[in-house]
Amino acid sequence: MTRILLLEDTLEIREMLKLKLESRQFQVDEAASIDEAVKKIELNSYDIFILDMMLPDGNSIKLFDMYSDRLKGKSIIITGNPSIPTVVEAIKKGAVNYLEKPVSNEMLFAQVTKIMEMNRLVEEHQNFKNEVVSNFTFGKIVYRSNQMERMIERAKILSGTDNIVLIQGETGTGKEVFAQAIHNHSLRNQEIFLPVNCASIPGELFESELFGFEKGAFSGATTDYRGRFLQANRGTLFLDEIGELPLHIQAKLLRVLDEQVIYRLKSEKGQKIDIRLIASTNKNLENEVKLKNFRSDLFYRLKESMIILPPLRERIEDILPLTHHYIGLFNTLYGKAIEGISKEVEYYFLNATWPGNVRELKNFIKGVLPFTKNNIIEMDDLSYSAIRQEKTGEDRILTYEEYKKNYIIKVLQITDFNISRAAKLLSMSRPSLYRKIKEFNIKKEGPGSID
């Protein structure tokens, strides 16, 4: 049953709205003030929030500031004055819409139905995501390259320890996948894995978000907040993009790692914690230390066990296995039966630079699949808005043969012109590769010759 929190200080309006909603089989909890609403939100989970804007103890903006994740996309504002700035602010902070008093039945149920449909779509997407996340094991990571094999072997060993792990790599290389797999293979795998994106936290909220706060610690803190470290207690806390932490928070983090004790804002009493920390960054922290943007003592603490994930352009032998993996994944999502990609698309993928790495490849395939007409993805199926076609100095699109030549050159360069290894990566015989080298007039630059 859909559960609704109705916040309205006028008794007559509150009773009328509750009666309307219960007539449609909704479960309705009532609150007449911000303080009452906070207590109910802390204790319960709600599908929809119907919020009066002005209350005796403030306005509903406080709730959006305190519970952004819970209210965003699930809230309807009711107001006697839709032109006031706070209504506009509530919409910006994530309210779906506002209804002017007196609230009409038709508009009320239209908005409630809209949120229910949005909730259903979000839940379906989350279920799909959870199913994928539950498969984050080393055995499910798709790769063929020696670089990834070495990193996976290292991560497996670290899974059996409680060491802090720092995962470095460009955006989209799979840092969170590795973090989740390390947790799933650890002794803490029955406890929570809590990811926190440091890049998404406003600077002034870092301390309260990570370490929590006591009631009354600041204006609007009407209840205690445990913070991410306490929420992850006994499990694994994953600090994604740790390079974004302000310097004063880095100092506090170092103290927590050394003492395993949390001090919430305005609290003099420390709370013992037991967590496994995994961090990631797309920055070169060693350079950040030199630039005085990152504390050297924290960096040396974090790098006790480090994993460096190579970009996709440096492990091109992983591109096609990943492509077929994501085709299978999104076939299920979209109800399609795509079997693979054409040779032209294959060479395009192998020659693309993929600055967004594995995530970009995944999203590219996800965007292409719904528009694929046949059972094979052809060049014509790739939209011009998505494709980044390489051009020659004459500003023309590369031909299929030019793609093929460039790919062979790239593989030869990566293997230092070792024909045996290059032929294996190209899935062709040594004689076939020699013929292509001769056909394309490929020559090795620098000392030595093609073996």
N, C-alpha and C positions, 0 to 999 in steps of 0.2 A: 504494500500500500504506500502511495506517495505521501511523504511527511512534510508538512509545511510549518514554518515558524511565522506567526502573524504578530508583528510589532505595531501596536496602535494604542495611544494613551486614552483616547475617548472611548469610554465603555460601550456606548450605543453603537458606534461605528464598528468597534471590534466584534461585538456580539453578532451584528448583522453580517459582516464578512465571514465570520466563522460558520454561521448557519448556512450561508450560500455554499461555502466550500465543502462542508460536511454532507450537504445534500448530494454532492457528486462523489461521495465515498473517499474524500481526502481526510487524512489524520491531521488535525490542527492543534498546535501548541500555541498558547498565547503569552504575550509579554507586553507590559504597559510602560516600560522604561528601558533605557540602554543597559542599565545594570542587570535587570531581569533577563534581557536578551542574551547578555554575555554568559550568565550562569547556565542558561539552557543550551547555548551553543557549545559550551565546554563539556556538557554532559551528554549531548545527543548529536546525531547526524541528521541533517535535513536535506531534502531534495530541492526545495524551493523556499525563498525568503520573500515575504511581503512586508515592506518596511515603510512606516510613516516617517516623513523626513524630520519633522521637529518634535522632540520629546521633552519632557520636563527636565531631564538631566543632560540635554545636549541634542545633537542631530546624528542621524544614522551614518554619516561619513566616518565616525569613529569606528563603526563596525567594519567598514571596508578597509580601513587602515590596519585593524587588528586581525581580520580574517579574510584577507584578500583571496586566498586560494579557495576558501569555502563559498564565498559569496559571488565571486566573479562568474558571470553567465547564468546565475541562478536566482537573481534578485529582481523584484518589481518594486518601484518606488510609488507610494501614494502620497499625494500632496494637495493642499488647497491653493497653492501658488506655484505653478510649474515654471515660472520665469525666474525664480530665485537662483542665484549662482550655485548653491549647494546641490540642486537637482542636476544641473549640468555637470558638476564635479562628480556626482554619483554615477552618472552615465559613463563618464570618462574612466572611472575606476572599475567599471565592469557590470553595472546594473543593465539589465536587458532593455527596460523601458520604464516609463512612468505613467501613472493613471491619475487623472484629476478627480478630486472629490466633488460631488458624490460619485462613487465608483459604479459604473454600469456593469450588469451581469455579463453582457456580451463581451465587453473589452477585458474584463477580469479573466474569464475562462479562455479567451483567445490567447492572452499572454501566458497563462498557466500551461495551456496545451503546447505553446511554442517552446517553453522551457523544458517540459517533459520530453518533447521530441529531441531537443538538443541534448538532454541528459542521456537519452537512449543511444544517440549516436556516439557520444563521448564514452559511454560504458562499453559499447561494442568495440570501439577503437582501443580502449584500455584493455579489454579482455584479449584482443588480438595481440596487443603489445606485451601483456603479461605472459601470454603463451610463448611468445618469442623470447622474453627475458628469462623464463624458466628454463629455456634451452641454452642459456649462456654457460656452456661448459667448454672446456678446451677441445673436446672431441667434436663439437659443433662449429668451431671456428673454421671457416673455409679458406684454404691457402694451398699453395704448391711450392712457394719459394723457400730457399734455405734460410733467408733472414727471419721469416716468420716462424719457422720451425725452431730456430735458436731461441727466439723470444718466448715461445710457448713452453719450451723445456725449462727455461729460467723461471717463468711464472708458476709452473707446476711445483717446482722446488720451493718457491716462496710461499705457496699456498699452505704448505705444511708448517709454516712458522707463524709467529705473531709480529714479524718485522713490519715496520712502516715501509710502504712501497710507493715510490714515485714513478709515475708513468709519463714519459715525455713523447711528444709527437705532434705533428701538424693537426689542424682541425680536421675531423672526419676520419682519422686513421684507426679508430676503434678503441680508444682509451677506456671508455666506460664498459665496453664489452669485456675487455681484459679484467677490469676491476671487478665486474660482476662474476666472471669465471673464477677469479682468485677466491672471492668470497664463497662461491658455491662449492669449491673444492677444499675449503678450510674447515677447521673444527667448529667454527662459528656458523656453519651453513644453516642451522635451524633457527638462528636469530636474524634480526633485521639487517638488511642492506639499505643504507640511507644515503642517496646521492644528493649533494648540495652544489648547485652551480654558483660559484662565487662571483662570476661576472654579472649575475642578475640581481645581486643584493646591493641596494643603495648604500653609499659609503657610511652614512650616519647610522645605519641599522645593523652593521656587521656584528657588533658586540652583542646586542640583544638577540639577534637571530641565531648566532652560534652558541652563545653561553647562557641565554635566557635572562629573565628579570623577575624581580619581586613586584608584587602589587604596590602601586604608588611610586615606582621607580622614576616615572616621568608622566607627563600629562597624557591621559588616555590609557595608562596601564592600570586597568581596573581589576585585573586578576593576575595571578602568577603565570609565567610562561617558562616551560622547562628548557627550551633551547635545543639545538640539533645534537649537541654532544650527549645530553641526557636522554634524548629520544633514541639515540643509537646505542645506548648502554648495553653491553654484553654482545653487541653485534659489530658491524663494520660501517664506519663513516667514510664516505667517498667525497672528498673535497675536489670538485672539478674546477679547473682553471684557478688553481691556488695562487698563481702569479698575480692575480687581481687583488689579493688581500692588502689593505693598507698597512703601513709599517707598524703602527701601534697595535694592530690586531695580530700581526706576526709575532710580536713580543709576548702577547698573552697566550697565543697558540703554543709557542715554545714552552712556556711555563706549564701549560696543561699537559703537554707531551712528557715533560720531565717528571711532573708530580702526580699525574693522573687524578687531578682534583679540579673541579669546576667551581668558580665563584660567580653566581648570578649577579646582575646589576643590583646595587643597593643591598646586597647580602654580605654579611661578614662571616657567614658560616659556609665552609667549603663542603662540596659533595663529592665523594669518591666515585670514580667512573672506571669502567673496564671496557675499552673499545679497541678495535683494530682500525688504524687509519691508513687509507689509501688516498693518494693525491695525484692529480694530473695537471699538466700544463702544456700549452702550445708555444710557450715562450722558452727561450734559452735562459734558464735561471742563473747559470754561471755568469752570463753577460749582465743580467739584471743585478746581480751582486756587485759587479764592477761599476755599474751605473748608480749604485746606492738605492735601487728600487726594491731590493730584496735583501733581507738580513742574511749575512754569511753563516751565522750560527744555526739558523733555522734550515738553511739550504743543506749544510753538512749533516744535520739531523735527519732530513728527509731522504737524502741520497744514499742512506745505508744500504738500500736495496732498490736499484733503479732498472727500469725497463724502457728501452727506447724503440718506439714503433716507427719503422721506415715509411715514407710516403708511397703512395701507390705507383707513382712514376718510376720508383726505384725497385719495384718488384712486379714488373709487368706480367710475369708468369702467373700472377694471382688474378689478373683482370678477367679472363674468360671463365675460370671456375666460379668467381664471385657473380659474374653476369648470369650464368645458368642457375646459380643458387637463388638469386633474387627474382628471376623469371618464374621459377617454381613457387616461390613465396607469394608473389603477387598474382600468379594464376589462381591460387586458392582464394585470395582476397577479392579478386574481381570476377571470379567464375570464368576465367579464360582457359585456353588450352594451347598456349604458345609453346612451341617445341624448341626454339632457339633463335639464332640470328644469322643473317646472311654473311657471306664472306666480306662483302663491302663494309657492313656494319662492324664486323669483327676487326677489320683493319683500322676502321675509324676509331673504335674503342682503344685499340692497342697503341695508337699514335696520339690520342688525346692527352693533355697534360694533367687533367683531373686535379685542379688546385684544391677542391673540396674532398679529395681522396675517396675512401670507400663510401662515405655518406653521400657524396655527390653522385657516384655511380649508382647507388641504391635509389636515390630520388629521381635520377634520370630515367631509370628503367620503370619506376613506379609511374612517372609522368607519361611515358611512351606507351605502355601496355594497353590502356583503354582505347587508344586510337589505332592499334595494330589491326589491319584488315584480315590478314591470312594467319597461318600458323607459324610463320617465320617473320621476325622483325626485319624489314627492309629499310634501306636508306630513306625511301619516300615516307616511311612511318615516323621518322624523326622530325619533329616540328622545327621550323626555322627559328622560332623563339627560344628553343632550348639548345639547339646544336651550335657548337663552336667549331666551325669548319676551318681547317688550316688553309692558309693562302700562300701563294708563291710571291716572289718579288714583283711579279707582273700583276699582282692583285687578282689572281684567278683561283678558283677552287682546285685543290689537288685532285688528280685523277686516281682511280682505283689502283693502277700500277704504281703511281708515285707513293701512295699510302704503303703499298707492299714493300717497296724499296726502302722507304724511311724506317719501317718497322724492322726489317732485316738488319739495316745499319745499326739501329738502336740496340738490338739484341747482341750483335757482334761487338759493339762498344762495351756493353755491360759485361760480356764474357771475356773481354780483352782479346777478341778474335780467336777464341778457342772453338774450333769448328765442332768438335764432339759435343761440348756443352751447348753451344748455340743451336745445333741441329736438334738436340733433345728439347730445348725450350720452344723451338719453332715447330716441333712435331713433324720433322721431315728427316730424310736420310742424309748422310754426309754427301753422297754424290749429288743429290738434288740441291743441297745448299751450295755446293761448288758451282753448279750450273747457274744458279740465281746470281751468285757473286760475279760470275763472268758476264751474264746477261745484263746486269745493271752496272757493270764496270765499277764495282766497289773496291776501293783500295784502302789498305791500312795506313794511317798517318803515323809518323814517328818510327822508332827503331823496330826491327823485327819484320816478319812477313806473315802472311796468312798460312797457318799450319795445314 
